[in-house]
Amino acid sequence: MTKPRFLLSVTNDNNDYQIEQVTVARQAANRAGVDLEIVYAQDDGIIQSQQLLNRIQSTVNPRPNAILFEPAGSTVLPQVAHAAAAAGIGWAVLSRDAEYLNELRQVFRVPAFVVTADHEEIGRIQGRQLAALLPAGGMVLYIQGPSQSLAAKQRHVGLLETKPENIQLRALKAHWSESSAHKAVTSWLRLSTSRASEIVAVCAQDDSMAIGARKAVEECAELRESWRKIPLLGCDGMPKTGQEWVRRGLLTATVFSPPTAGIAIELMARFIQHGTMPPVCTLTETRSIPALEELARNATGGRLFVTRRLES
């Protein structure tokens, strides 16, 4: 019997969350007995759209039975989704919502669904982390994802809901990578206005950007020692990166957001093998690492939050 063929499209190959997505997806595919092909969108929605259309319309290679993708651009590729569904290909959107899914399910009778974190809740958790760590308030350097990213927008909205009024944000944009955050923070530190800002914490919308920000600060001799005493927050909390960085003292806290690809593969395989239609939306559970109560105890106890230097 021929194994089902799944195609997974992730945004890039250099972000710790995307790397974990691929790892978890391969493990899930092995358990489910499906063949899995991985493609990387190079952080470009146009490239991603073309990659997927090439697989859907190919007359040379067998079409996949299902496509699972995390959007690399500002849209969730509705035209590509319709082309896939019309060809009888299952369609799963990762880490983003999509309004057209019910239509695909009703018109084409294919498994079409989303597996995502509640990005606003992730932002709310970061707002609560800041509240626990900074009872006196102050200015926070806030490293956001790219402007076109819905996840970045939703995380910002959530943070504003729970952030105390005595905490202000100085926002910079980066691109979900250590190098982009390093570049953004390095450029900002060169500005005379940055030296006048009394930053009391750094909060990034993912762990890799938090580490990039930290490296930029450590390269600035004028700020290196004073900034080692302030909290540094990230998000995603992958076991080998974000959680490990918290254990080693490189980050003060992160928000654990489980990978979505493995869950999506299991749901899609269950439909193909047993006919069980997945729910249109499955939310993963997120949580603060460490727990908010522990962060509050550390803050009131006067603990230094970021105490270790990054290895050269």
N, C-alpha and C positions, 0 to 999 in steps of 0.2 A: 504494500500500500504506500502510495506517494505521500510524503510528509507535507502538511500545509506550509506554504511559503509566506513569511511575514517580512515586511520592509519597515525598518525603523529609521526615521530621519531626525537627527538631533542638530542643534544649532551650530556647535563647533566641537573641536576636540581638545580644547585647552582650558576649559572651565571645570572646576572640580565636581560640580553637580552634573554636568553633562557626561563627564567620565564615569561617574557612578551610575548614571542612567544606563549607559552602555553595559557596564558590568552586571547590573541587576537584570537587565533585559536578556543578556545571554544566559544567565542562570535560569531565568524563568522559561526561556525557549527550550533549554535542555530538559527541564522538568516536564514541560508540556509536549515534548516530542515534535517541535516545529523547526523548520529551517529559518534562520534569521539573517537578513542582509542589513548592514548598517551603511547609511550615507550621511555625510556631513555637509551642512548648508553654508558653512563659512560666514555665518552671521548675516546672511543675505537672503531676504525673502524671495527675490526674483530667481536666484540660483536654486533655492529650495523648490519653488514652483516648477521650474523646468526639470529638475531631477525627478520629481514625482510624476510629472506628465510623461516623461520619457519611459518610465516603467509601466505606466498605465496603458500607453499607446503602442508599446513595443510589439513588433511582429516577428522579432527574432528570438527574444528570450521569453520564457513563460511569465505571465503576469503574476504578481503576488496575490495571495488570497486575502491579505489584509495589509493596510498601511497604517502605521502609527507615527505621529509626528508632533514635535514641539515647534510651534511657529517661530521662525527666525526673523520675521518682519512684523509689520503693524497689523496685518490681516491674518485670518485663519483660513485663507485660501478656499473660499466658497466655490469658485468655478472648478478648481481641481477636485474638490470633494464631490461635486456633482458628476464629474467625469468618472471618478473612481466608483461611485455608487451605481452609475448607469452600466458600468462594466461588471457589476456584481462583486466589487471589492469592498471588504469591510473597512471602516474608517474610524480611527480613534485620535482624538486631539488630546495632547498632553499639556498640563500646566496652564491651560487657558480655556475659557468658555467659548462656545460657538452657538449662535442663535439658529443655525440652519439644521441642526441635528435631527430634530423631530420630523422635519420635512423629508430628510433622507430615509428615515426609518419607515415613514408612512408610504412614501411613493415607491421606493426601491426595495423595501423589505430587507435591508442589509443591517448588520450591526454597526450602528453609528453612535458614538458616545464620547464622553470626556472624562478623563481622570486628572484631577487637579488639586492643588492645595487651595485653601481659602487665603488668598494673598492679603486681603484686608485684615484678616485675623493675624497673619504674620506681622503686619505693621502694628497692630494693636499690642502684640506681645513685645515688640521692640519699644513701643511707647511706655509700656509698663516697666520694662527693664530700665529705661532711662529714669523713670520716676523713682524706682527703688534705689538706683545708684547715685542719683543727684538730687537729694532732698532740698538742697539750697538752690537748685536751678543753675542757669548759666547758658553759654553759647556752645552748641554741638556742631561739629563739622559732619555734615550728612552727605554720604556718597551714594547717589542714586544710579539706577540703571539708565539705559538710553531713553530719550524722550518718546520714541515710538512704542516702547514696551508697555503693554497694558499691566503686566505684573508689577512693574516699577511704579506705575501710577496708583494701582490699588494698594500697594504696600505703603505708599506715602499717605494716602487717604486714611488708612487704618492707624498709622502712627499719629496723625493729627488728632484722631479721636481720643487717644489715651495719654498723649503727651501733656504734662502739666504746663500751665501758662507761663510759669517762670523758666521754662526751657525754650530757648530760641534755636533756630536752625540756620546754618550757613551751608547751602546746598551746592554740591558740585556734581556734574554728570560724568559717568564712565560707562564702560561697555561690558559689564559682567566678566571682567578679567582682571587679574593682578596687574598686568602691564598697563592697561588703560587707566586704572585708578592711580597707579604710581605716577603716570604722566600728568594726570589731572591735578593731583595734590602737589606734585613738584612745581608745576606751573603756577598754582595758586600761592605757594610759599614764596615764590619770587616777587610777588606783588607787595608793595609797601603796606597796603591795607591789611594784609594777612597778619603782619606782626602786631598790629593794633588790636587784633581780635584775641580775646582771652578765651581760648578753647578749653572746655572742661571735659570733653569726651569726643570720641569719633564713633560714628554709627554708619555702617555700610549695609547696603541692601543684599550683599552676599559676602561670604567669607573670603573669597579670593580678592575682592576689592578691598576688604578690610586689611588684608595682609599687604596689598599694594600700597595702601595709604601708610601703613606702618613703616614700610621700607623707605618711602619718601621722607618721612619724618626723621628716621634714623640717619639718613644721608645729610640732614641739615644740622650741623654741629651746634648752631645757636639754640635749637629747640630740643635736641635729642634727650637731654637729661630731664628737663621739666615735663616733657610730654610722656615720659615713661611712667609717670604717676597717674595718668588719667585712664579711665575705662576705654576699652576698644571693643566695639560690638560688631558682630557679623550676622550672617543668616545662611541657612541651608543645613549646616550641622552634619555634614557627611562624616562617617566614622573615622576615616583615615585622614581627614583634613580638618574641618571645623571643630569637631569634637576633640580630636587630638590636639589641636592648637589651644583649645581651652584648658585641657589637662596640663599642657606644658607651660601655660601662662602667657602664651603669645596673644591670645584673645581673652577678654574678660568674660564674654558671653556670646552665645549664638542662639539661633532659633532652628530647631530640628524640623525640616520639611522633607518627609520621605520621598525617594524617587517614585515617579509615577509610571515608568515604562513597564516594570515588572508586573504591576497590577493590571495594566491594560492588556498585556500579552496573555495573562491568565484568563481574563474575561473574554478576550477574543477567541482563544483556543477552546474555551468551554462552549461558546456558541457553535463553532465549527464542528466540534466533536460530539456535542450533546444537544445542540439546538436551544440552549438557554440564552435568551436575549439579555444582554447586560442592561442595567439601569442607565438612563441617559446621562446621568452625572454621578460620579463617585468622588467624594472628597477624602483626602488624606488627613491624618491628625497631626497637628503641629504642637510643639511645646518648647518652653524656655530651657536652655542648658547653660548654667545651672538653673535650678528652680528659683522663682522670683523671691521666695522667702530667704534663700541662701544669699542672693545678691543683696537684699536689704540688710541682712546681718553683717555682711562684709562692709557695706557702706557705713553703717553706724559704728562699726568697730574700727574705722579708720584704716582699713587695709589698703596697701598699695596694689593697684589692680593689674597693671602691665609691668612686670618686673624683670622679664628676661629679654635679652637681646636676640634678634634673629641671627642665625648662623650665617656667616659670610660664604 
